[in-house]
């Protein structure tokens, strides 16, 4: 049923329905404002970001499913876990997430349902570096560009985003059903190179299945597969460090990590609401242009 709802949402958006470009916000039946949750952006306040979101939706279009829908304000959360807890506790009524994250969450949690889809500009996932580390970023870009050109990135995206997980238990998909034996059917393996430098990369686990951390605390999914391939091509050792979305800059500035998975870069604008001035970004390695609102499904 949820797949059908998602298809309907996308069809509404692509068909240029009456909702597209509509600036008027309707009032919910209970007259209560709806607060929505976002993962923390590091360069803007919640109010500033909310205004950017409304402006984007008004100009790029959105489609609504399920009756009246009013957006009043937004809240930031430093991790996906905290945002989901807020949704369960009714601190917010919806989470706004990239479509691939929302679809993943609906695969493994039957309590979620979509309420709205919005069409953004072209958004991109990148890696962040400090400005004084341009040499490493240049090598990183060379690896990512070659992976795009030889279709490695698209093949990994097919496996770890479109088809992940194959069942409702991502752990079983990665390790098999016998946790003691740890069959590791598709576990990500980072090659080790003797006498090679170690590059420490921060991952958040807040954008599954792209940035995904398995039950044993180890990175898995698309992001880990990309990192493993970068390590092989650059002949460097990759060491991952788990941080929250809100702690990305702190991890870089403190020298705890050399690079960090960076969430959401809007390629259509020059000023990025999530990128501090002292951070530079790699070339993108995954792009998308739609967001889904998720809410707790009605009991009916």
Secondary structure, DSSP 8 states (H G I E B T S, - for coil): -HHHHHHHHHHHHHTT-TTTT-------TT----EEEEE--SSS-HHHHHHHHHHHHHHH-EEE-SS-----EEEEESSHHHHHHHHHTTS-SEEEEEHHHHHHHHHH-TTEEEEEEEEEEEEEEEEEEEGGGHHHHHHHHHHHHHHHHTTHHHHHHIIIIIT--SSS-HHHHHH-S-TTTT--SS-------TT--EEEEEE-S-BTTTBEE-TTS-EEHHHHHHHHHHHHHHT-EEEEEE--GGGHHHHHHTTS-SEEEEEEEETT-SS-TT--TTEEE---SEEEEEEEEEEE----
